[in-house]
Amino acid sequence: MKTLAAKSEVQAEFDVPLLWVVLTLLAFGVVMVYSASIASAEADRHIGFRSGYFFLRQLLFVGVALAVGWAAFQVRLEIWQKYALPCFGLGALALLLVLIPGLGREVNGSRRWLSLAGFNLQPSEFMKFFVLLYAADYTARKAAFMHSLKKGFLPMSVVMFGVGLLLLKEPDFGAFAVMTAITGSILFLGGLNWRLFLSLVVILSVAFVLLIVLSPYRFNRLVWFWNPWADPFGKGYQLTHALIAFGHGGLWGLGLGGSIEKQLYLPEAHTDFLMAVIAEELGFWGVLATIGLFCFVVIRAFSIGSRAAAMERYFEALMAQGVGVWFAVQSLVNIGVNMGLLPTKGLTLPLLSYGGSGIVANVMALALLFRIDFETRQKMKRHGRER
């Protein structure tokens, strides 16, 4: 039975269940963004009191993302690998442009956006994709030197240190954490010496602690994270209202559209704190189902990577597993922040939260995951015929 199932899976062109799950998440995100943003849109005088403003923009973002994803899927993986370094350089240049006054747009004290034709482009979202490409290419090319500090570990560390400095200048600590997780996991999966990897973990842990302790606003976030109820109308306002939303939802929720906290009580309800609205409207079971969909995506990504590795497609394997790490880490951080398990960070929920750059970057990464699966299946078919 297992042999027949495996044969049937190979005969398919790509992972159809995964495609349906991704489309389900995108559609669910559009619905929840609409539900979470109605009050905000009606209260904003600059957008003409249109309740569907964010909904229509999210629909546009998803449409653009699917078109870009389809185009990305058409490109062979050898081409992606060939241009991994130029893509990485382009992303680094965009991060630099953000910091230039007059080019970068500042919102809530952070300079993370470039304004283009009425839309805000967030380079750090695309940089996650470019880091994924570059780290997989680097590790595949340097596979023979993964045991070496000088030839394997240090060059990538220096490059990521430079990217980290640009991100921390914005500041975008959350994006830096996700990129570090992607890079470190790819190096480890690519055969990095365990002593070097352990040293990397220790160094990064110390660095993160220092970044928090030496930065007043990050340290204050940590303090108010521990006890948001000490100042529920000030520093702890956002987290306390997110927790209230979870409490309101209970097991079954208040029903779609029934959230109270989205009525201008919970800031960023349709972006960083969309999960709190999901919890209030759909309850524990809605949150559990959402987490289950993300788990499915992550498990499939590692499965596709494992299959690619078995066919000695190491760049493709590392790419697929990197996508899995990306979605796992960013989802966990966002959900942890919404539930008060982690300090507040500016990370959206992949495929669900409002925002064009994040949606497009997520779909591009998944398009390459489907391409990896497609090419691996084609190779397995050819290998089967040759046998």
N, C-alpha and C positions, 0 to 999 in steps of 0.2 A: 504493500500500500504506500509506503514512504517513497519507494522508487517511482511509482506512478505519479504521485503528487509532485515530486521533484521534476519529473519529465514534463508534466503539464505546466509547471511554473516556468520552465525554461522556454517552452513553446510560445508563451505569451510574449508580446513585444516589450512590455514594461509592467511595473507593479501597479495593477489596476486598483486594488484595495487602498494602497497608499494614495493614489490620485484622488479617490473619492473622499478620503479623510482630509486631505489638504483642501479640497474644494468645500467640504463641509465647514472646516475651520474658517475659511475666508468668508463664506456666506453667513455663518454665525457671527463673525466679527462685524460685518456690515449691519446686521440686525441689532446687535448690542451697542454698537457705536451710536446708532440712531436713537435707541432707547435712552442711552446715558447722556446724550448731548442736546436733547430737545430744549430743556430749560436754559442751558448755557447759550444756545443759539438765539432763543427768543429774548434773552436778557441783554444780548450784545447789540448795541445801537449801530455799530459799524457794519453789520451785515444785514440790516434791514428787517430785523425781527422774523427772519425765515427759520422756522423750526427744523426744516430739513437741510439746512446749510451743510453741516458736517456729514450728514448721511449721503448727500449728493457728491460731495468731495471724496468721501471714502469709496463710493461706487466707482468714481473716476480713477482713484488710486489703484483699486483692485483691477479694473480694466487695463490700465497701463501696465501694471505688474504682470498680468497674464500674457499680454502681448510681448513684453520684454522677456518673460520666462520662456515663451514659445520660441523667440528668436535665439535665446541662449541655448536652448535644447538642440537647435539645428547645427550648432558649432561642434566639431569633433573635439574630443578631450585633448588630443595631442596639440591642437591649436591653443586651447586654454592654457596648457602647460607651457607652451612656447612663449606665450605673452604674459606669463604670471608676473615676472619681474617688472615689465613696463606698466602693468595694471597696478602693481603695488606702488610704483613711483608716482603714478597719476593720483592715487589715493592720498599719498603723503603730501603731494603738492596742494591738493584740495584742503587738507587739514591746515596747511600753512596759510592758504588764502583766507581761511575763516578768521584768522587772528589779525588780519590787516584791517585797520579802521577804514570804514567806507565800503569794504567788501563784505566782511562778516557782519551778520545781524545779531544783536544782543537781545536776549529775552530772559527776564528774571535773573539777571546777573551772569548769565552764561552766554558765551559767544560760540555758537555751534552751527549756525545756519548761513547759507548763501542764498540771497533772494534772486530768483529767476522767473521772470514773467508772471509775477503774482503768486508764485509757489516758493516755499522754503525748502531748499535742498540741504540735507544733513549729511556731510561727508563721512562722519564717523560710522554711520550705518553701513555705507558702502565699503568703508575700510575693513569692516569685519569680513566681508566677502573677499576682499583683496588679500587680507592677511591669511585667510583660509587657503586661497590659491597658492600664495607664495610659500607658506609654511609646508604645504604638501609637496610642492615642487622641490623646495630646498631639501627636505628630509629624504625624498626619493633619490635625489641626485647625490646626496652626501651619506647614503646608507652605509658605506664602508667606513665612514669616519665618525659614526655616532658614539663610539667609545672614547673619542678624543676630545679633550677640553678645548684645545687650540683650533682644530680644524672642523669640529662638529658643533660644539656648544657655543663658543664665544661669538662667532660671526652673527648668528641669529640673535643672540642676547644683545649685542650692540645695536643691531637694527631695531629690535623691539624697544630698546631703551629710548631711542630717538623718537619712535612713534609715541611712546608713553609720555615723553616730555610735551609733545604737541597736544596730546589729548588732555593732559593735566593743566595746560595753559588755558583751555577753553572755559571752565574745566568740565571734563566728562569722565569721571572716575569709573562709572559703571561700564562704559564702552571699553575702557582700558582693562578692566577686570575680565570682561568676556573675551577680549582678544588674547589676553594672557592665558586664559584657560584653553582657548582653541590652540594656540601655539604650543603650550606645554604638553597638552594631551597628544598632539600630532607628533612631537618629538619623542615622547615616551612610547607611543604606539609604533613609531618608526624604528625603535631599537636603541634609544638613548640609554647610555650606561646608567644603571639604577642609582649609583652613587652620585652621578652628576644630577640626575633628576631629583634625588632627595635634597641635594645642596640647593637646587633651584627652588624647591618648595620652601626650604628654610629661609633663603634670601628674600623671596617674594613675601613671605609671611612677615618678616621683620620690616621690609619696605612698606607694606600696607599699614602696619601698625604705626610706623613713623609718619606716614602721610596723614593718618588720622590724628595722631597726637600733636603734630606740628602745625596742623591747619585748624584754626579756631572754628570755622563753620562746620567742618567735618566732625570735629570733636563734640561740638554742641549737638549735632544730629545724633551722635551716639548716645549722649547723655539723655536727650529727650526720647530716644528710642527705648531706653531702659524703663522710663516712667513717663509716658506721654500724658498721663492723667494729672501730673503735677502742674501742668500748664495747658489745660484742655482748650483754652481760647487763644492760645499763642503758639508756641513752638510745637506743642503736641496736637494741634487742631486737626491736621490732615489725618494722622494715624488714628486718633480717637474716633473720628467719623467713619473711617474705613472699618474699624472694629465694631462700631455700632451697626454698620451695614451688614456685617457678617452675623451679628446677633439677631438683627431683624429677620434675616432670611430663614434661620432655623433649618429644618430638614427639607422642606418643600418650597420655601420662598414665598414672596408676596405676589408672584405672578409677573409675567413679562409686561414691562411698562409700569409696574407698581412700586418701584423704588422711591423711597422718601429722601434718601441721602443725595440723590442726583439733583434734587431741587435746590441747587446752589449751596448745599451744605458741604458736600465733599468736593474739594478742588481737584482738577484734572481727572474727573470721573470717566471721561471717554478716552483718556490716554493712559497714563501710568497706573490709574486705579480702576481700570475697567473690571478687574476680577472682583472687586468689592461690590460693584453693581450686579454682576452675575450672581454673586452669593446672595445678595438681598432679594433679587427677583426670582432666581431659580433654586435657591437654597443649597444645602449640602450636596444633594444629588446632582445638581447642575454643575457645581464646582468639581465634583468627582468625575463626572462625564467629560468635562473639559480637560482635566488632568489626564484622563484615560486616553483621549485623542492625542495629546502631546506625547504620552508614553509610547503609543503606537508608532508615531513618526520617528521617535528616537530609536526604538527597537528595530524598525525597518531599515533605518540608516546604517546601523551597525551590521545588520544582516546583509545588506547590499555590499558594504565594505568587506565583510568576511568572504563573500562570494568572489569579489574582485581580487582579494589577496590570494585566494585559492587558485586563481587563474594567472597569478604572478603579475597582476596589474597594480603595482604598489602605489603609484601616484593616485590612481582612482580610488584605491582602498582607503588611503589616508584622507582624501577629500571627503568621501562618504562618511567616515567615522568623525571627521571634523565637523560636518554638518550636524551629526547627532549630538556632539558635545555642545555646539553652539546653541541649538534649540533646548537642550536639557538645562544648561547653565542659565541662559537668559530667562527661561520659563520659571525655573526654580527661584531665581532671585526676585523676579517680579511678583510671583505668588507669595513668596516669603515676606516681601515688603508689605503687600496688601494685608497679610495676616498678622503683621507685627512680629514676625520671627526674625527679620533682618532690618537694619537701618534703612531709611528712605534713600532710594537711588533713582536716578532718572532713566530707568530701563522700561521699555514697553513690553507688552505681552506679544510674542511673535504671531504674525498673521491676524491678530485680533484687534489690537489697539489702533486708534486713529493715528494716521501719519503716512505720507506717501513714501518717504525715503526708506523707512523700516519695512513696509510691505513689499516694495520693489526688491530690496536687498534680500529679504527672506525668500521670495519667490524665485529669484535668480539662483540662490543656493540650492533650492529644491529642484529647479530645472536641471542643474548639473547632477544632482543626485539621480534623477530619472535618466539622464544621459548615461551616467555610469552604469546603471542597471541595464539600460538598453544595449550598450556596447558589450557588456559582460555576457548578456544572454546571447547576443549574436556570436560571440566567440565560443561560447559553450555549444551552440548549435553546430558551428563549423568543426569544433573539436569532436563532437559526437559523430558527425558524418565521416570524418577522417578515420575514426576508429572502426 
